Amino acid sequence: MSEKIIFVSTEVNPFAKVGGLADVAGALPKAIYNLGAEVYVFMPYYGDIQAKSKELNIEPANISGIPIDLGAEIETFELYRSNLPDTSISIYFIRSEKYFDRMGVYLDPKTKKAFSDTAERLIFFSRAVIEAVSALKIKPDILHVNDHHTALLPMYLKKLPNIHYNWRNTKSLLTIHNLAYQGVFPRSIIDTIGLGHSLFYPEGPFEFYGDVNFLKIGIIFADAVNTVSEKYSQEIQTAEFGSKLDGVLKVNSGKLFGIINGADYNEWDPRTDSFIQHNYSAEDLSGKVKMKEVLIENEFKLPFNQNLPVVGMISRMAAQKGYDILSQAIPDIMKLDIQFTILGSGQPKYERMMLDAARMYPDKMGVFIGFNNKLAHIIEAGADMFLMPSRFEPCGLNQMYSMRYGTIPVARRTGGIADSVIDVTQKPIVGTGFLFNDYTSDKLYDTIVRAVSAYQDSKKWKKIMLRAMGEDFSWDVSARKYLELYKKIINNRI
């Protein structure tokens, strides 16, 4: 018998994308479905999606007018549906004139700030999913929710009075993609949640330093919780990475797991990548040398020297991604025989620092502020090394993409990086990258020096490249682990 999975996310690629959650929500259900599970995806029907409903083949699902009690008022919703691209997987959209007809996913496009009714929107969406699944007469085995946006659902599953009998045997899994975002709202939101105040007391499920924390509620009430890498599941139980939830996570450690995200090799593979001018493979690397020239000369207008190693970096320009220690190390890094290409945007101070450095070292450093998907692919293909000096990295995908392109990660050993990259210095026979532990500019610099030194031995470097290119981080591998976890939850083996 195949498991019935309800997969709930506030963003799903290609319908609405803000960050990496959308990529996971667009890819994981497909991979689970391909392994035999029955999957239904639910998300809000934002104005942004409504504007392109025809090209996305979205149609009414003939379910409407279902009331949702939000305490002070009652709102209704309509249900729409389509399919995940190139699949027969149904994706359902919750439409509300009040909450979702506007443009924007999390932020108001005009103010660039979170919507003032964010908590109400999330509560409404969660309640609507419960009612929509009941109306569709689906009897789920697993309710799989993602991040704080949908973390109230496991609580509703256990606490909502008179819940439809279709839900009575359903178990829940909460996936935490980034613990830093928790959905903390004033205590007054309890009335909208609609289950009274009995669960709000010091250190109780609803209480978080005087406020209400949606993610905390999800952690407590979900039958299982997982993060997007094994290492990150351990890190978030410490004060350094726990964002004030480490105590709650320790108490619930028996139901806490780590499953690393997969890489979408349909999009990220040098053999088939449509964004790069010269495709290549492990059997024929000549295209990579040509892509290096494209990257350096065509894209960043730097003088090309085939023998100089090129370091690439693609990330949000923020302290989390290591820009504070990188900015300290730039003067020393620029003394090395390397060239450096950076793509990203973020905190203005780091954007200025990187642009200033590019002006100071015009033959060695190129910086593009903003996002450019084609350039991201060209950097992955053309660089020799990929820099990820992250303070923390729940999973990270670029190290996986980089390895498939033979672009060797130089990174801090944290989160998903620690689970996917093997240090060459420590394990020369199986190593696929260069890692450092201490979050300092000195350790970052020393690790780049190690990588540059290894690059000088072309035979050794080619072996590292081929090992990295042979690694398999496909979604199929991750999906099998999710299926195993679903079975454990269903069979009460947690």
LOZA-351296 format. One line per field, with one value per residue (C-alpha): residue number from 1; x, y, z. Coordinates in steps of 0.1 Angstrom, whole numbers, plus 5000, padded with zeros to 4 digits. Layout:
N
num	c(NUM/...)
east	c(X/...)
north	c(Y/...)
up	c(Z/...)
//
This chain:
494
num	c(1/2/3/4/5/6/7/8/9/10/11/12/13/14/15/16/17/18/19/20/21/22/23/24/25/26/27/28/29/30/31/32/33/34/35/36/37/38/39/40/41/42/43/44/45/46/47/48/49/50/51/52/53/54/55/56/57/58/59/60/61/62/63/64/65/66/67/68/69/70/71/72/73/74/75/76/77/78/79/80/81/82/83/84/85/86/87/88/89/90/91/92/93/94/95/96/97/98/99/100/101/102/103/104/105/106/107/108/109/110/111/112/113/114/115/116/117/118/119/120/121/122/123/124/125/126/127/128/129/130/131/132/133/134/135/136/137/138/139/140/141/142/143/144/145/146/147/148/149/150/151/152/153/154/155/156/157/158/159/160/161/162/163/164/165/166/167/168/169/170/171/172/173/174/175/176/177/178/179/180/181/182/183/184/185/186/187/188/189/190/191/192/193/194/195/196/197/198/199/200/201/202/203/204/205/206/207/208/209/210/211/212/213/214/215/216/217/218/219/220/221/222/223/224/225/226/227/228/229/230/231/232/233/234/235/236/237/238/239/240/241/242/243/244/245/246/247/248/249/250/251/252/253/254/255/256/257/258/259/260/261/262/263/264/265/266/267/268/269/270/271/272/273/274/275/276/277/278/279/280/281/282/283/284/285/286/287/288/289/290/291/292/293/294/295/296/297/298/299/300/301/302/303/304/305/306/307/308/309/310/311/312/313/314/315/316/317/318/319/320/321/322/323/324/325/326/327/328/329/330/331/332/333/334/335/336/337/338/339/340/341/342/343/344/345/346/347/348/349/350/351/352/353/354/355/356/357/358/359/360/361/362/363/364/365/366/367/368/369/370/371/372/373/374/375/376/377/378/379/380/381/382/383/384/385/386/387/388/389/390/391/392/393/394/395/396/397/398/399/400/401/402/403/404/405/406/407/408/409/410/411/412/413/414/415/416/417/418/419/420/421/422/423/424/425/426/427/428/429/430/431/432/433/434/435/436/437/438/439/440/441/442/443/444/445/446/447/448/449/450/451/452/453/454/455/456/457/458/459/460/461/462/463/464/465/466/467/468/469/470/471/472/473/474/475/476/477/478/479/480/481/482/483/484/485/486/487/488/489/490/491/492/493/494)
east	c(5000/5014/5015/4993/5013/4999/5029/5023/5045/5041/5063/5067/5088/5078/5046/5061/5098/5115/5143/5155/5123/5105/5132/5127/5089/5091/5115/5109/5072/5082/5110/5087/5060/5085/5092/5055/5039/5007/5014/4992/5008/4991/5001/4984/4970/4989/4981/5014/5003/4968/4984/5000/4973/4967/5003/5005/4973/4955/4918/4890/4887/4850/4853/4844/4827/4841/4842/4872/4866/4894/4879/4867/4855/4848/4865/4859/4882/4881/4902/4921/4944/4971/4999/5035/5052/5058/5040/5005/5009/4981/4990/4961/4959/4940/4924/4912/4903/4913/4946/4960/4946/4973/5008/5037/5045/5059/5067/5046/5061/5056/5071/5095/5083/5064/5026/5010/4986/5012/5002/4965/4974/4994/4967/4940/4961/4967/4931/4921/4944/4927/4893/4904/4918/4886/4865/4886/4880/4917/4927/4964/4989/5014/5010/5044/5048/5077/5092/5072/5048/5029/5041/5007/4992/5006/4991/4957/4959/4960/4940/4913/4879/4856/4883/4871/4875/4897/4925/4921/4950/4973/5008/5029/5064/5078/5109/5130/5149/5163/5159/5167/5131/5106/5074/5073/5041/5024/5004/4972/4974/4962/4926/4930/4946/4913/4921/4919/4947/4952/4984/5000/5019/5056/5077/5044/5038/5024/5047/5081/5095/5060/5052/5039/5064/5048/5080/5082/5045/5053/5084/5063/5033/5048/5052/5087/5109/5138/5163/5179/5212/5224/5250/5225/5202/5230/5241/5207/5207/5235/5232/5254/5230/5198/5183/5167/5150/5180/5164/5131/5150/5171/5139/5125/5158/5144/5121/5147/5164/5186/5180/5202/5185/5190/5204/5183/5206/5181/5191/5226/5247/5276/5267/5233/5234/5217/5232/5268/5284/5306/5292/5315/5317/5340/5351/5359/5368/5379/5347/5355/5387/5367/5341/5369/5379/5342/5339/5371/5372/5336/5317/5341/5365/5396/5428/5427/5455/5446/5471/5457/5431/5397/5377/5339/5313/5276/5256/5236/5260/5254/5274/5257/5274/5309/5313/5325/5356/5360/5362/5390/5409/5406/5440/5459/5438/5446/5484/5479/5482/5444/5414/5381/5346/5316/5279/5254/5236/5225/5237/5249/5281/5292/5282/5303/5333/5333/5329/5357/5379/5372/5383/5414/5423/5410/5430/5422/5387/5353/5320/5284/5258/5224/5211/5217/5208/5228/5259/5255/5257/5288/5306/5299/5312/5342/5356/5382/5371/5339/5340/5315/5328/5294/5289/5261/5245/5214/5220/5236/5232/5260/5286/5266/5262/5299/5311/5290/5308/5342/5345/5361/5344/5365/5342/5336/5327/5291/5256/5250/5285/5300/5276/5285/5321/5351/5384/5412/5440/5425/5413/5435/5421/5384/5385/5363/5370/5389/5373/5380/5364/5371/5351/5380/5396/5429/5414/5396/5428/5448/5422/5424/5462/5458/5435/5457/5487/5469/5459/5495/5497/5475/5473/5463/5437/5421/5416/5399/5377/5367/5359/5337/5319/5311/5293/5255/5233/5202/5167/5162/5187/5170/5135/5143/5153/5121/5101/5119/5111/5074/5072/5088/5063/5033/5044/5051/5088/5100)
north	c(5000/5034/5061/5092/5124/5159/5182/5218/5248/5286/5286/5260/5263/5273/5288/5311/5313/5334/5310/5275/5262/5266/5245/5217/5219/5217/5188/5165/5157/5146/5123/5108/5102/5085/5061/5051/5074/5093/5130/5161/5196/5226/5263/5297/5312/5345/5374/5368/5332/5344/5368/5339/5313/5305/5296/5275/5257/5266/5259/5260/5227/5233/5236/5270/5289/5267/5288/5292/5304/5329/5339/5374/5367/5339/5338/5315/5301/5287/5258/5258/5231/5224/5198/5200/5205/5173/5152/5140/5153/5176/5209/5227/5265/5281/5313/5341/5375/5390/5372/5361/5380/5407/5406/5394/5361/5372/5409/5438/5448/5485/5487/5456/5447/5417/5420/5433/5404/5377/5356/5357/5346/5316/5306/5309/5289/5261/5258/5259/5230/5209/5217/5214/5179/5168/5183/5164/5132/5123/5102/5111/5089/5117/5155/5170/5207/5230/5258/5280/5291/5258/5246/5251/5222/5193/5211/5215/5178/5169/5197/5208/5196/5178/5174/5154/5116/5115/5130/5107/5083/5110/5115/5146/5156/5191/5200/5229/5245/5273/5276/5313/5321/5310/5330/5349/5369/5388/5368/5383/5360/5331/5342/5339/5304/5295/5269/5291/5301/5269/5261/5295/5293/5297/5272/5258/5249/5284/5305/5319/5348/5363/5358/5329/5310/5290/5269/5259/5248/5227/5211/5201/5187/5171/5133/5138/5168/5168/5194/5195/5179/5155/5180/5208/5186/5183/5220/5234/5216/5240/5275/5288/5276/5270/5305/5302/5269/5246/5236/5226/5207/5188/5178/5165/5151/5115/5125/5149/5137/5150/5144/5163/5181/5168/5186/5190/5176/5183/5219/5216/5193/5204/5177/5192/5228/5251/5282/5274/5277/5246/5215/5189/5157/5137/5118/5151/5181/5203/5223/5234/5251/5269/5280/5293/5317/5326/5334/5355/5373/5376/5379/5397/5414/5402/5391/5354/5331/5294/5285/5308/5291/5309/5310/5315/5326/5329/5339/5364/5391/5387/5377/5343/5335/5345/5379/5394/5371/5372/5410/5408/5382/5399/5418/5385/5365/5390/5384/5348/5339/5335/5353/5358/5361/5369/5370/5382/5409/5417/5440/5473/5473/5440/5450/5482/5462/5437/5465/5485/5453/5448/5484/5479/5446/5452/5423/5398/5403/5406/5414/5413/5428/5413/5379/5365/5328/5324/5339/5316/5286/5301/5306/5270/5258/5282/5284/5259/5264/5275/5294/5289/5303/5302/5309/5283/5265/5243/5224/5244/5234/5252/5228/5200/5218/5227/5192/5180/5207/5197/5230/5221/5235/5255/5259/5259/5226/5233/5220/5204/5212/5190/5162/5165/5175/5154/5173/5164/5171/5148/5121/5124/5092/5101/5139/5162/5196/5218/5225/5246/5245/5278/5308/5332/5350/5333/5298/5309/5322/5291/5269/5288/5285/5247/5245/5267/5246/5214/5230/5233/5195/5190/5152/5154/5181/5161/5132/5155/5169/5134/5122/5153/5149/5113/5122/5116/5141/5135/5139/5102/5095/5120/5109/5073/5086/5106/5075/5055/5083/5083/5046/5049/5077/5057/5025/5044/5035/5068)
up	c(5000/4990/5016/5012/5018/5023/5016/5027/5019/5015/4984/4957/4926/4899/4913/4939/4950/4977/4987/4989/5005/4971/4954/4980/4978/4940/4939/4970/4963/4928/4941/4967/4941/4918/4946/4948/4973/4967/4971/4973/4976/4992/4991/4992/4960/4960/4937/4920/4910/4900/4875/4856/4863/4826/4818/4850/4840/4873/4874/4901/4921/4926/4963/4977/5006/5033/5066/5088/5123/5133/5166/5160/5124/5099/5065/5036/5010/4975/4962/4929/4914/4889/4886/4895/4861/4841/4867/4876/4911/4922/4937/4954/4960/4989/4977/5001/4989/5023/5028/4995/4966/4971/4955/4976/4993/5027/5021/5009/4975/4983/5018/5015/5050/5063/5060/5092/5092/5086/5117/5107/5071/5084/5108/5081/5056/5081/5090/5054/5045/5072/5057/5021/5026/5043/5015/4989/5009/5012/5041/5047/5063/5067/5070/5060/5069/5064/5086/5109/5082/5085/5119/5135/5115/5137/5167/5150/5140/5177/5194/5170/5183/5159/5133/5102/5106/5075/5097/5126/5118/5103/5117/5111/5102/5105/5084/5096/5067/5088/5125/5124/5112/5138/5134/5168/5173/5202/5228/5215/5184/5206/5202/5164/5168/5183/5210/5241/5265/5284/5265/5272/5305/5314/5293/5279/5242/5233/5255/5242/5263/5267/5230/5208/5187/5158/5152/5188/5187/5156/5173/5203/5186/5154/5156/5142/5132/5108/5096/5061/5072/5099/5112/5114/5135/5160/5158/5166/5200/5211/5224/5195/5167/5186/5184/5218/5209/5218/5250/5233/5207/5233/5251/5218/5205/5204/5174/5157/5125/5098/5061/5036/5007/4972/4942/4911/4884/4857/4862/4875/4854/4831/4805/4798/4813/4787/4804/4796/4762/4765/4781/4796/4816/4838/4806/4787/4808/4779/4781/4817/4805/4779/4805/4827/4798/4793/4830/4833/4800/4788/4821/4844/4819/4837/4820/4814/4825/4822/4849/4876/4898/4898/4930/4926/4952/4949/4980/4999/5011/5049/5079/5080/5047/5060/5045/5078/5079/5041/5041/5067/5047/5013/5014/5022/4997/4969/4974/4962/4926/4921/4906/4924/4910/4933/4925/4952/4970/5005/5033/5018/5038/5023/4988/4992/5006/4977/4951/4967/4967/4930/4922/4943/4925/4889/4874/4901/4913/4897/4915/4903/4927/4922/4910/4876/4871/4839/4855/4885/4861/4844/4877/4887/4854/4850/4885/4898/4934/4951/4984/5012/5045/5061/5098/5096/5067/5074/5042/5014/4978/4961/4974/4958/4925/4926/4930/4900/4879/4892/4911/4944/4976/5000/5029/5066/5081/5093/5087/5053/5041/5068/5056/5020/5016/5027/5035/5011/5037/5063/5038/5006/4990/4992/4997/4977/4991/5016/5050/5081/5115/5134/5121/5117/5087/5094/5091/5059/5044/5054/5038/5005/5006/5010/4980/4959/4968/4958/4925/4915/4911/4881/4884/4920/4913/4885/4908/4933/4905/4893/4928/4934/4901/4909/4941/4940/4959/4937/4952/4948/4976/5000/4991/5001/5035/5038/5029/5056/5081/5071/5077/5111/5120/5107/5125/5158/5157/5170)
//
